[in-house]
Amino acid sequence: MISKIFSIGFLLSVLGVSAQNNTSYWQQHVDYKMNVDMNVENYQYKGTQELVYTNNSPDSLYQVFYHLYFNAFQPGSEMDVRSRNIEDPDPRVMDRISKLTPEEIGYIKISSLKQNGKKVTYKVAGTVLEVQLNKPIAPGEKTTFSMSFDGQVPNQIRRSGRNSKEDIALSMTQWYPKMAEYDFEGWHADPYIAREFHGVWGNFDVTINIDKNYIIGGSGYLQNPQEIGYGYEKPGTKVKRKGKKLSWHFIAPNVHDFTWAADPEYIHDVVQVPNGPVLHFLYKNKEEYLENWKKLQPKSVELMKYFSATIGKYPYDQYSIIQGGDGGMEYAMCTLITGGRNFGSLVGVTAHEMAHAWFQHILATNEAKHEWMDEGFTSYISTLAMNEVMQQNKKNPMAGMYQGYFQLATSGIEQPQSTHADRYTRNGAYGASAYAKGAVFMAQLGYVIGNENLSKTIHKYFDKWKFKHPAPNDFKRVAEKVSGIQLDWYLTDWTQTTNTVDYGIKDVSEKENTTSITLERLGLMPMPIDLYVEYMDGTKESFYIPLRMMRKDKNNPFPDMNRTILSDWAWTNPNYSLDISKPKSSIKSIEIDITKQMADVNSNNNSFSQ
């Protein structure tokens, strides 16, 4: 307890600073120019990087940080130690990093670093490069960092690597010294332990020099297709290849990442989306992949059209679907997915990773702090896309996501969604929270504000926050403005606590031809209640019980059904009673939320029938 007024005032001032919002939004900017020479014999590469950094913040910066992700693939790294100590390690990692030889490890070594032509002091701390600046970067000022570095591609273990199980030569993700993000919360120089990424918006100019037999796919637009060929050149163009190596020159504008993959046996197919981007498909020229990867292409066109219509138009001119990596992972303008799958799984992973092109690579949340926003929103929209594109015709396509959340909520291992992605005690808890509970956040919001308002919210969110770094409150504020409903309670309870939704029908009784219904709130998280009554004659009607703190009623989810709006239910009251001016014998059934959009953890007490 704080006894002094001064102490209280001081505490409030500190809290005010730490809880600032994005009303005066700003973001940093980077321009990368990199030239890399890859040795495909020993998987080592040399690179130069010129990075122009623009400080759009109101702060003077006295230091900067880079990510050196490949350093995670070394015995004793934070990723290695975490994997060997967590209760349910990722089966792709386990103790494999600890067994890597010097020839198999990954690394990024800095041989020189200058700020505006003058050497700076720096220190490598695992997967982070700590740089002390010679001259502070003042607000609104630009500075140029010049760097030379050496890298070694690790054995394929997690996302990045060489010679995957499907024999993809190079999956080059998070392969370069990458400037860490600085925003209104400060620096985000998190160590890499196999979780999520966060990057600075900017432009990439990248040249990759590699053996001429290797075919590359990835981020950006190839600038010299006439020198490269392999399906990138226009039909009828004469390709002029010179020397033992080819220089692939890419430009990737307005992205926060640059990824590529390479293999000498890639097939490269190109498909044009009507009124949309060109889709590139790069996959291994092996019989077991050919049929499914050909069938995938028209489905990918349908997926691109679905997401553009449902979220907002895809803003780039290309998207690449590349066989590589160790599962499925999103990157700028592309994804790396494993190819040895049945057709349904291949479409499913493509749908999920393509949806990430919006929810992370256009709407770039901080995945490490708000992993449920990118994974959950992606899971929500890709599940709906699969239901349509694959003609699954599921009445409730989100049922699986709800079931995943219910298992988490009753498991005893759930942590709040506001938990940093690296701080979950178990991988299983992280996955269920980020994917399933994150998807339910969105689906259940449709119950709270109405599905039509949810659709409008998604479009408005995209229009307002594309090419930025939105935080949870930013999405909430868009939903509030679209619906007119107050939602602070929803964001708080669902994402910052493990409170559950649990309502029940406690009692149904009759007195003087009037049926009295008593409902009870058993969980701590409040909700508005849609109560549906079906009578013996087959007619139905609904009773809407507003949640007081919403400050507005939602629209009738079934406009053709008669609805009565009752007095509101303050969340502090454990019980709520209502009367129906009909005898109990006339009622066939009573049910809370027939849409099943409310994530009630115990639906056994949600209905009454006779």
N, C-alpha and C positions, 0 to 999 in steps of 0.2 A: 504493500500500500504506500502511495506517495503522499506525504503529509504537507509538503510545502507548495504553495501556489506557483512559485517560480519553477519548481521541478515539473509540475504538471504542464505549465506553459512550454517549457523546454521540450518535454516529451512530445507534446502535440506538434510542435514545430518540426521535430525530427520525423514524426510519422507523416506529416504533410509532404515533406520532401520525398520520402521513400514511396509514397503512394501517388505521386503525380501522374497525370494522365497525358494523353496525346493531343490535347486541344491545340497546342502550338507544335504541330508535327514537323519533324525534320529527320533526315536520314543521310548517312555518309555516302560517299561515291568513290569508286575506284575505276581506273582504266589500266588494264593489264596488257602488256606486250611481251610475249614469251616465244622463245625459240629453243626447241628441244631436239637433241640428237639421241636416238634410241639404238642400242646394240641388242639385236634379237638373239645373239648367241649367249650372252651372259645376263641379259635382262637388266643391264645398267644403262643409265642415261645421264646426259649432261644438259644443263639448261641455263639460260639467262632470262632474267625477268626485269622489266622496267615497269614500275607501278607508280602511277600518278594518283595521289590520295588527296581528295578534297574534303576538308573538315567543315561540314555544314552544321556542326553542333555549336552551342553557345559557349563551349569550353575550350580552353587552350589545352592541347595534348602534349604531355612531356614524355610519353612512352607509347609504343604500339606493340601489338602482339600478332604473331603469325601462327597458324596451325601447321604442324608437320605430321600429318596423319600417318604416313608410312612408318614412322618410328614406333607405332603401336605394335608392329609385328616383329617384336624382338623379345627374347626370353627376359623375364623380369619386368616387362612394361606394365603399366597400369591395367591395360586390357588383359594381359596374360594373368596377372595376379587376381584380378576380379573374377575372371572366368574360372580359375581354380579354387575360388573360395565361395562363390555364390551357390546356394543350395540346388538350384536347377539350371546348370550352365547350358548355354546354347550348344546343341549337338554339333554345330559346324565349327565351334571354337574349342570347347573342352580344354584339354591341356596341350593342344597342338602347337601353340606359339612357343611354349617352353622347350619344345623339341627341335626347333628350327636351327639349322647350322648357319654359320656366317654366310654361306653362299645362298641360303634360302630366305634369310630375313629380309625385311623391308627397311629402308632408311631414306631420309632426306638430309643431306649434309650441306651446310652453308659454307662456301669458300670465301665469299666476300659480300659485304653489304654496305652501301653508301646512301646517305641522305643528301640530295642536291650536290653530289660529287664528292662528299667528304665521308670518311669512314665513321661508322657508329659502333658503339659498344653493344654487344648482344650476348645472350646466354641461352643455351638449349636446355629446356627442362622437360624431358620426355617428349610429348607431342606438341609442345608449345615453345615458340621462340620469343624470348623476352628482349625487347629492344629499347635502349635508352637513347633518346634523341639528342643530337647536338644542339638543335634549335627547336623550341616548342612550335607546334603547328597552331597558329592563332585561328579563332573563328573566321570562317570564310576563306581561309588560306589554302593553297595547294602546296604539296611537296612531292618530290620525286625520289623514289627508292630504287636503286640499281643493285641487282643481286646476281650472283653466280651460284649455282648449286649442283650437286650430284645426287642421283637417286638410284635405288635398287628396288625392283618390283618384287614383293614377297611371293612366296608360294600362295596360291589361292586358298584363303581361309575364310575371310569375312569381307564380302563386297568387292574389295580390290584384290588384284593378284594376277599371277601367271599360271597357265596350264591348269585350268579348272577341271573338275571331274568330267565335264563334257568336252575337254581338250580345246577350250578357247585359249589362245596364246596370251592375250593381254586384255585385262579388264582394268582400265586406267581411270579409277574414280578417286577423287581427293588425293591426287598424285603430285601436286605442286605446292610450294609455300603459299598459303592462303591467308590473306589478311583477316584478322578476327573482327567481329562486329562491335561497334561502339554505338550505344543509343542512349535514351533518356535514363536507363538504369545503370549505365557505365559499360565497361568492357565485358564481353562474353568470350573469354579465352578458356573455355572448358577443355580439359584433357579428353582425348578420344578413347573411349572404352567400349566401342562397338554400337553405340546408340545413334544419336541423331546429329544433324548438321545445322549450321546457321551461317549465313554469309552476307557480304556487303554487295548491294546493287551496283552494277557497273557494266563496262564493255570489255570484251576479250578479243585480242588479236593474237592468234596462236599459230605457230608454224611447227610441224612435227616432221622430222626427218627420219625415215625408216626404210628398211629393205623394200625394194620395189615390188616384191611379191605379196606384200601384206596389204590388206584392204581395211580401211578405217571407216568407222561410223561414230557419230557422237553429237556434241553440241555445235550450234552455229551453222554457218553457211560456207561451203567450200568455195574458195575464191579462184582456184585454178583447175577446173575440171578438165580442161583440154590437155593438161599435162599429166593428169591422173588416170582418167578413164574409169574402168571398173564399174560402169553404169552411171557415173555422175555426169559424164559429158552428154551434150545434146545428141540425139540420133543423127548420124551422118557426119559428126565431127571427127576429124582425124586426130588421133591422140599421139602426142610426141613425148615419149618417155626417154630420159637421158640418164646414164650412169647407173650405179648399183643401188642407189637410194632415190626415193621420191620425197619431195618436200610438199606436204599437205598443208595448205594455208587456209585457216578458218577465221571467220569473223563472227562473234556472237554478241549482238548488242542487247543491252538492257536485261542482263541476267545476273545471277549471283553464284554462278558455278560454271565450270567447264569440265566436261567428261569425254573420254573417248575409249574405244575398244578396237582391237586389231587382231586379224587372223589371216593366214594365207589361203584358207579354204572357205571364206565367206562367199555365199551367194548374196547378191544385192538386187532386190526388187524395188521398184518405185511405183507408187499408186497416188493418183491425184484425188483429193477430197473435193467434191463439187463446192465451189465458193469457199474453199478452205485451204489448208496447207498440203504440201506434198508429204506423203508418208514414205519413209525409207525402212525397208526390212533387210536386216543383215543376219544371216544364220548359216550354220555349218552345212557344207555340201555333203551330207550323209543321208542315206536312204530313209533312216528312221525318223528324220525331221521333215522331209520334203512335203508330204501330203498335208500335215497339220499346219505348217507354216504358210502354205499356199491358201488353205481354207481360212487362215487367220486374217488374211488381208482385207477381204470385204467386210468382215465383222469389225475390224479396226476402223474402217471408214464409218460404219454405223455408230461406233462408240464415239468417235470424234464429233460427229454431227449431234449426237445426243448430249454430250457435255457442253458443246457450244450453245445449244438451245436451252439447256437447263440451268447453266451457270452464267455463261457469257462467252462471246466469240473468242476462240483461241487466237492470240494476237501475233504469233510468229508464222513464218512461211514454211517451216518444216518441222516434222517430229519423227524421230527415229526409234524403231523397236529392234533391239539388238540382243542376240544371244550372247550371254556372258554372265559374270558375277556368280552368285551362289544361291539365288532365289529370285527376288524381284526387288528393285530399288529404283527410285525416281531420281532423275538428274535434269539439268537444264536442257530442254528441247529433246529429251531422249529418255529411254529407260533401258536398263540391262536386266534381262530375265533369263532363267534357265529354260532350255528348249525341250528337254526330254520329258514331256508331260502328255497326258491325254488331251484331246481337243478342248474339252470343257475347262480343264485347268489352265490351258494355254490362253484361252480367251479371258478367263477369270483374272489371271495375274496381269494380263495386258490392260484389262478394264481398270483394275485397281491402280496400277502404276500410271496409266494415262490420266486418270482422274487427279493424280498428284501433280500433273502439269498445271492444274489450277490451284489446288489446295497444297501449296508449298512453293511451286516455282513461278506462280503469278501472285498469289496471296501468301507471302513469305513470312509465316509466323516463326517465332523462335521455337523450333522443334524440341529443343532440350528442356525448355520451361513449360511449353504448352503443347506437348506431344499429342494430346487428345484432339487438338484443333486440326492438325493436318491428317493424322491417321483416322480419327473419328469421322470428320467431314468427308474424307475420301471414301471410307468404308460405307458410309450412308449413301453417297451418290453413286458409287460403283455398284452397290447391291441393287439399287433401282435400275441402273443401266443394264445389268445382266438380266434382270427380270424381263426387260423389254427386248433387248437385242437377241438374247437366246430364247425368247418366247417361252420362258418358264411358267408364265401365267400363275404365279403364286398370289393368293388372295392377300397374304401379309408377307411380302418379301423380307421384311425386317425381323421376322420371328427368330431367326437364328442369332441375330445380334442381341435381341432381348434375352434370349436364353443364356448367351455368353455372359451378359451382365448379371443375370440372376445368380448364376453359379459363382461369380466373383463376390457379389454382395453377401452371399451366405457362406463364403469359404473361410472367413476368419483371417484372411491375409490381405484384404483390401486396404489400400492407402489412398488418400485424397488425390484427385487428378492434378492438383496443384503441386504434387511431388515432382521434383526434378527427375528427368528421365533416367539419370544415372543413380538415383537414390532409392529405387525400388528394391525391397528385400529379395524379391524373386522375379525372374524373367516372366513367369506366368502371370503374376499380378500386373506387371507393366503392360503386357500384351492385351489382357482382357480390359484393362482400364483405358488404354489408348485407343484400341480398335472398337471393341464392343460397346463399352460405356460411352465412348466418344460418339459413336454412331447413334446410340440411344438418346444422347443429349439433343441431337438434331431432330430425330424422329418424334421424340416426346415434346419438343418445342412446337411441333405441328399440332399436338393435342392442346397445348396451352394457348397458342395465339391463332390457331386455325391453319390448315394446310395451304390455303390460298395466300395467307400472309407470310407463311414460311417460304413459299416459292418466290414471292416478291422480295423477301429479305435476302435470299441468296443472290438474286440478281443485283439488288442494291448494294450489297456487301462487295460484290465483285467490281461494280462500277466505281465505288468510292475508294476501295483499298487495293486495287490491282497495282502491281509494281511497288508495293510498300511492305511494311512489316506490321500487320495488324496484331493486336493483342486481344485477349478474351473480351475486355470491356468494349472494344471497338465493334465487335460483332453484336454484342448485347445492345449497344446503343442504336445500331441500325435496326435491329428487330423491334426495339421500343418505338422508334420513330415511324416505322412502317405500320405497326399494329396499334399504337397508342396505349399499349399495355406496359405497366412497370414490371421489370424483370430482374431487378437486382437480387431478389430472394432466390430466383431460379439459378442464376449463375453462381451465387454463393453456396447454396446447399449442395448443388450437384457436383461442382468442381472443387470446392475447398473443404468439403467434409465427406464423411462416408454415411451421412444420414440417408435413410431409405424412405421410399413411398410405400405406405401400407395402410389402406383403408378397408373397412369391412361393414357389412350390414349386421348390426348388432341385434336388432329386434324388429319384428313385424307383428303388430297386434291390431285388434279392432275394437272400437267402442262407438255404439250408436250409428252403425253403418258408415263409419269413417275409419280408414286404415291409417294407423300411425307407424311411421318408419323411423327407426333410430339408426344413424350411421356413427361409426367411430373411427377416429384417426389413431392408428397404432404406431406408425412410423413418425420420425421427427420432421421429415420433409413435407411441407404443405403442397396442396394441389387444389385447383378448381375441380368440381365434381360434376360429371354428366351421369345422371341416373335415368335408366330406361325402364319403363313399365310396359309389359305386354298383358293385355286383358284376355279373358277367356273367349271373347268374341273375335279375337285376332287383331284388334286394333292396338296401336302402340303410341306412346307419347313419352317425352323426355322432360326431366326436371333439371334445370341448371342451377347449381349452387356456386356462386362466385366466390373466389378467394379474395378477401378484403384487400390484401396488400397489392393485388394486381391493379386496382383503381379503375378498372374498366372491364366490361363483359366481353367475352369472345363471341364470335358469330356462331350461329347454329350449324353444327357439322352436317346435319341432315335437314335441309330447308323444307323438305316435303313433310317432315314430321312435326306435329304440334309440340311446341316447347314452352314450358313455364319457367320464368326466371324467378328464383326465390331470393330471400334475403341472404346476405353474404355470411361466410363462415370465417370467423377470425381463427387464425391457426392455433392460438393458445387454448381454444376450447377442444377438449378431447371428443366430445359428442355433438351431434346435430340431429334435430328432429324435424320432421315434416309430416303433414297430413294430406291424405288423398280422400276426396269426398266420394268414395265408393267403398262398398264392403270388401273385406278381405277375400271373400269367396269369388269375387269377380276378377281377381288378379291371378294370372297364370304364372308370371315370373317378374322378378325385379333384378336388375343387374347394373353394376357400376362399370361404365366405360366399355361399351360393346365393340369399340374400335380397337381395343387392346394397345393403344398408343401410350397410355399411362403405364409407367414401369413399376407396377405394384408387385412387390416381391413375394406376396402371398395372395394369389387370386382365389384361393379356396373359399374365402369368406366374402367374395365379391358378388355373390348371387343368391337369390332366394327363389324357390319354385314350389309349386304344389299341384 
